[in-house]
Amino acid sequence: MAINENTTLEAILAASIQDAGIYFNDWDRAEAASDEFGKTKAHGQIDATLRIVRRIDADSFDMLRADRLARLGNDNWTDDLDE
C-alpha cells in the first residue's frame, strides 16, 4: 500500500489487517513444511504489522495478538508486544 497525504488511518488499518492474514497464512504454511526460515520471516512480518495496528485500533490489535499468541506463543522479537 502506498501511503501519502490522502491516506486515512482506516485505510492503513484495513490494509494492515489484510496483510496480517497473509502473514499468518505464510507462517502456517512454513510450520506445515518445517521451514524455519519461512517461520522466522513470517514471525517478523506479523510482529511488525501488530506494531502498526496497535497504534491505530486497540480492538483490532487485541484480535490479531490473540491469533498470534495461539500460533506462536509468547515468543516475540521484542518484549513490547506483551505490554
DRENDO-1510 file (C-alpha; in Angstrom, 1 decimal, always signed):
<recs>
REC; n; res; u; v; w
REC; 1; MET; +0.0; +0.0; +0.0 .
REC; 2; ALA; +1.4; +3.4; -1.0 .
REC; 3; ILE; +0.9; +6.0; +1.8 .
REC; 4; ASN; +0.6; +9.6; +1.0 .
REC; 5; GLU; -1.1; +12.7; +2.4 .
REC; 6; ASN; -4.5; +11.4; +1.3 .
REC; 7; THR; -4.2; +8.0; +3.0 .
REC; 8; THR; -6.6; +7.6; +6.0 .
REC; 9; LEU; -5.9; +5.7; +9.2 .
REC; 10; GLU; -8.9; +3.5; +8.3 .
REC; 11; ALA; -7.2; +2.6; +5.0 .
REC; 12; ILE; -3.9; +1.8; +6.8 .
REC; 13; LEU; -5.7; -0.3; +9.4 .
REC; 14; ALA; -7.7; -2.3; +6.7 .
REC; 15; ALA; -4.5; -2.9; +4.7 .
REC; 16; SER; -2.6; -4.0; +7.8 .
REC; 17; ILE; -5.3; -6.4; +8.9 .
REC; 18; GLN; -5.4; -7.9; +5.4 .
REC; 19; ASP; -1.6; -8.2; +5.4 .
REC; 20; ALA; -1.7; -9.9; +8.8 .
REC; 21; GLY; -3.9; -12.6; +7.3 .
REC; 22; ILE; -1.4; -13.2; +4.6 .
REC; 23; TYR; +1.5; -13.4; +7.1 .
REC; 24; PHE; -0.4; -15.8; +9.3 .
REC; 25; ASN; -1.0; -18.0; +6.3 .
REC; 26; ASP; +2.7; -17.8; +5.4 .
REC; 27; TRP; +3.5; -18.9; +8.9 .
REC; 28; ASP; +1.0; -21.8; +8.8 .
REC; 29; ARG; +2.5; -23.0; +5.5 .
REC; 30; ALA; +6.1; -22.7; +6.8 .
REC; 31; GLU; +5.1; -24.5; +10.0 .
REC; 32; ALA; +3.5; -27.4; +8.0 .
REC; 33; ALA; +6.6; -27.6; +5.8 .
REC; 34; SER; +9.0; -27.4; +8.8 .
REC; 35; ASP; +10.6; -24.3; +7.1 .
REC; 36; GLU; +12.4; -22.4; +9.9 .
REC; 37; PHE; +13.4; -19.6; +7.6 .
REC; 38; GLY; +9.8; -19.1; +6.4 .
REC; 39; LYS; +8.5; -19.2; +10.0 .
REC; 40; THR; +11.1; -16.6; +11.1 .
REC; 41; LYS; +10.3; -14.3; +8.2 .
REC; 42; ALA; +6.5; -14.5; +8.8 .
REC; 43; HIS; +7.0; -14.1; +12.5 .
REC; 44; GLY; +8.9; -10.8; +11.9 .
REC; 45; GLN; +6.2; -9.6; +9.5 .
REC; 46; ILE; +3.4; -10.4; +11.9 .
REC; 47; ASP; +5.1; -8.5; +14.8 .
REC; 48; ALA; +5.8; -5.5; +12.5 .
REC; 49; THR; +2.1; -5.5; +11.4 .
REC; 50; LEU; +1.0; -5.7; +15.0 .
REC; 51; ARG; +3.0; -2.7; +15.9 .
REC; 52; ILE; +1.2; -0.6; +13.3 .
REC; 53; VAL; -2.2; -1.9; +14.2 .
REC; 54; ARG; -1.6; -1.3; +17.9 .
REC; 55; ARG; -1.2; +2.4; +17.3 .
REC; 56; ILE; -4.5; +2.7; +15.3 .
REC; 57; ASP; -7.1; +0.4; +16.9 .
REC; 58; ALA; -6.9; -1.4; +20.2 .
REC; 59; ASP; -9.7; -3.9; +19.4 .
REC; 60; SER; -8.1; -5.0; +16.2 .
REC; 61; PHE; -4.7; -5.3; +17.9 .
REC; 62; ASP; -6.2; -7.5; +20.6 .
REC; 63; MET; -7.8; -9.7; +18.0 .
REC; 64; LEU; -4.6; -10.1; +16.0 .
REC; 65; ARG; -2.5; -10.5; +19.1 .
REC; 66; ALA; -4.7; -13.4; +20.3 .
REC; 67; ASP; -4.3; -15.1; +16.9 .
REC; 68; ARG; -0.6; -14.6; +17.0 .
REC; 69; LEU; -0.3; -16.0; +20.5 .
REC; 70; ALA; -2.3; -19.1; +19.5 .
REC; 71; ARG; +0.2; -19.8; +16.7 .
REC; 72; LEU; +3.5; -18.5; +18.0 .
REC; 73; GLY; +3.1; -18.5; +21.8 .
REC; 74; ASN; +4.9; -15.7; +23.8 .
REC; 75; ASP; +8.0; -15.7; +21.6 .
REC; 76; ASN; +8.5; -12.1; +20.5 .
REC; 77; TRP; +11.2; -10.3; +18.6 .
REC; 78; THR; +11.0; -7.7; +21.4 .
REC; 79; ASP; +9.0; -7.7; +24.7 .
REC; 80; ASP; +6.9; -4.6; +23.8 .
REC; 81; LEU; +4.0; -6.7; +22.4 .
REC; 82; ASP; +3.4; -8.3; +25.8 .
REC; 83; GLU; +2.6; -4.9; +27.4 .
</recs>
